[in-house]
Amino acid sequence: MSREKQREIARRGGRAAHQKGTAHEFTREEARDAGRKGGEAVSRDREHMSRIGRSGGISSRSGRRTVESRPPGPPPGQSPAS
């Protein structure tokens, strides 16, 4: 079965359960615990965390001058080494 077909069947089942009133709805505590567990699982993957940290750093630099366009010398905010 294709992934799209499987998703369509699951979507229909979810909607039917909500209409019937039997669908599970998370409490605030359950949602918080699920988020915490997911965060712990993701953060164990050091390579993934490195990638997302790097991409965040790259996107936060948008609009700033690139390294090549900076004048020579120490990075901004640092004094020259003695």
Residue frames relative to the residue before (quaternion, step in Angstrom):
aa qw qx qy qz dx dy dz
M 1.0000 0.0000 0.0000 0.0000 0.00 0.00 0.00
S 0.4753 -0.6811 0.4761 0.2889 3.55 -0.94 0.90
R 0.6362 -0.5384 0.4013 0.3799 3.54 -1.23 0.51
E 0.6522 0.5217 -0.3135 0.4519 3.58 0.99 -0.82
K 0.6376 0.5200 -0.3200 0.4698 3.58 0.99 -0.83
Q 0.6485 0.5203 -0.3072 0.4629 3.58 0.97 -0.90
R 0.6567 0.5063 -0.3074 0.4668 3.59 0.96 -0.84
E 0.6366 0.5334 -0.3232 0.4536 3.58 1.01 -0.81
I 0.6526 0.5046 -0.3092 0.4732 3.59 0.96 -0.87
A 0.6605 0.5015 -0.3035 0.4691 3.60 0.95 -0.89
R 0.6335 0.5342 -0.3278 0.4537 3.59 0.99 -0.82
R 0.6588 0.5027 -0.3055 0.4689 3.57 0.92 -0.89
G 0.6530 0.5167 -0.3115 0.4577 3.57 0.97 -0.84
G 0.6475 0.5219 -0.3102 0.4606 3.56 1.00 -0.81
R 0.6615 0.4969 -0.3033 0.4728 3.56 0.94 -0.86
A 0.6468 0.5195 -0.3204 0.4573 3.58 0.96 -0.86
A 0.6543 0.5126 -0.3171 0.4568 3.60 0.95 -0.84
H 0.6477 0.5026 -0.3232 0.4726 3.60 0.99 -0.74
Q 0.6563 0.5054 -0.3138 0.4641 3.59 0.95 -0.83
K 0.6824 0.4821 -0.2716 0.4776 3.55 1.05 -0.81
G 0.4507 -0.7049 0.4352 0.3326 3.58 1.21 -0.50
T 0.5894 0.5933 -0.3630 0.4109 3.58 1.23 0.26
A 0.4593 0.6867 -0.4512 0.3374 3.60 1.24 0.05
H 0.4574 -0.6656 0.5132 0.2905 3.57 -1.08 0.71
E 0.0794 -0.7639 0.6388 0.0458 3.55 -0.99 0.87
F 0.4387 -0.7274 0.4726 0.2348 3.52 -0.75 1.11
T 0.3752 -0.6568 0.5981 0.2646 3.53 -1.18 0.68
R 0.6824 -0.4625 0.3466 0.4475 3.59 -1.23 0.19
E 0.6611 0.5166 -0.3069 0.4493 3.58 0.97 -0.86
E 0.6534 0.5052 -0.3149 0.4678 3.59 0.96 -0.86
A 0.6558 0.5083 -0.3123 0.4626 3.56 0.95 -0.85
R 0.6447 0.5173 -0.3196 0.4633 3.58 0.97 -0.84
D 0.6687 0.4971 -0.3019 0.4632 3.60 0.91 -0.91
A 0.6413 0.5165 -0.3265 0.4641 3.59 0.99 -0.82
G 0.6590 0.5070 -0.3088 0.4619 3.60 0.94 -0.82
R 0.6426 0.5201 -0.3181 0.4641 3.55 1.01 -0.83
K 0.6666 0.5004 -0.3016 0.4629 3.58 0.90 -0.93
G 0.6531 0.5114 -0.3139 0.4619 3.58 0.97 -0.83
G 0.6479 0.5222 -0.3088 0.4606 3.56 1.01 -0.83
E 0.6393 0.5169 -0.3220 0.4695 3.56 1.02 -0.79
A 0.6616 0.5160 -0.3091 0.4479 3.57 0.93 -0.90
V 0.6726 0.4905 -0.2957 0.4686 3.58 0.93 -0.90
S 0.6974 0.4945 -0.2940 0.4274 3.58 0.86 -0.90
R 0.5462 0.5991 -0.4118 0.4161 3.63 1.20 -0.20
D 0.6487 0.4922 -0.3106 0.4904 3.58 1.18 -0.53
R 0.2674 -0.8203 0.4887 0.1299 3.57 0.06 1.34
E 0.6388 0.5294 -0.3361 0.4459 3.58 0.98 -0.79
H 0.6464 0.5107 -0.3139 0.4720 3.59 0.97 -0.85
M 0.6627 0.5009 -0.3134 0.4600 3.59 0.88 -0.90
S 0.6231 0.5355 -0.3342 0.4618 3.58 1.06 -0.73
R 0.6588 0.5134 -0.3053 0.4574 3.58 0.95 -0.89
I 0.7119 0.4412 -0.2886 0.4639 3.59 0.79 -0.92
G 0.6110 0.5367 -0.3547 0.4613 3.59 1.09 -0.58
R 0.6496 0.5146 -0.3068 0.4680 3.55 1.00 -0.85
S 0.6787 0.4786 -0.3066 0.4651 3.59 0.89 -0.89
G 0.6172 0.5288 -0.3473 0.4679 3.60 1.09 -0.60
G 0.6523 0.5130 -0.3096 0.4641 3.55 1.01 -0.79
I 0.6436 0.5126 -0.3205 0.4694 3.54 1.02 -0.79
S 0.6965 0.4634 -0.2954 0.4614 3.61 0.84 -0.90
S 0.6461 0.5181 -0.3426 0.4436 3.62 1.04 -0.60
R 0.6451 0.5134 -0.3226 0.4649 3.59 1.23 -0.34
S 0.4436 0.6936 -0.4808 0.3017 3.61 1.17 -0.13
G 0.7580 0.3249 -0.2679 0.4980 3.54 -0.91 0.90
R 0.6375 0.4882 -0.3367 0.4918 3.58 1.22 -0.28
R 0.6092 -0.5375 0.4164 0.4082 3.52 -1.26 0.27
T 0.4581 -0.6639 0.5121 0.2953 3.55 -1.11 0.63
V 0.6853 -0.4752 0.3529 0.4242 3.56 -1.28 0.32
E 0.6603 0.5319 -0.3148 0.4266 3.58 0.96 -0.86
S 0.7251 0.4434 -0.2587 0.4591 3.62 1.03 -0.67
R 0.5259 0.6211 -0.4233 0.3982 3.60 1.25 -0.01
P 0.5161 -0.6102 0.4827 0.3581 3.56 -1.13 0.54
P 0.5997 -0.5738 0.3962 0.3927 3.63 -1.09 0.55
G 0.5126 0.6218 -0.4853 0.3393 3.55 -1.15 0.62
P 0.7290 -0.4089 0.2921 0.4649 3.55 -1.27 -0.14
P 0.6251 -0.5308 0.3999 0.4093 3.59 -1.18 0.41
P 0.6447 -0.5243 0.3724 0.4133 3.60 -1.12 0.51
G 0.7810 0.3240 -0.2461 0.4738 3.57 -1.00 0.84
Q 0.7030 0.3946 -0.2698 0.5266 3.60 1.23 -0.12
S 0.3836 -0.7064 0.5432 0.2423 3.53 -1.06 0.76
P 0.6213 -0.5479 0.3923 0.3999 3.60 -1.15 0.50
A 0.5182 -0.6307 0.4801 0.3211 3.58 -1.12 0.71
S 0.3806 -0.7378 0.5147 0.2141 3.59 -1.03 0.81
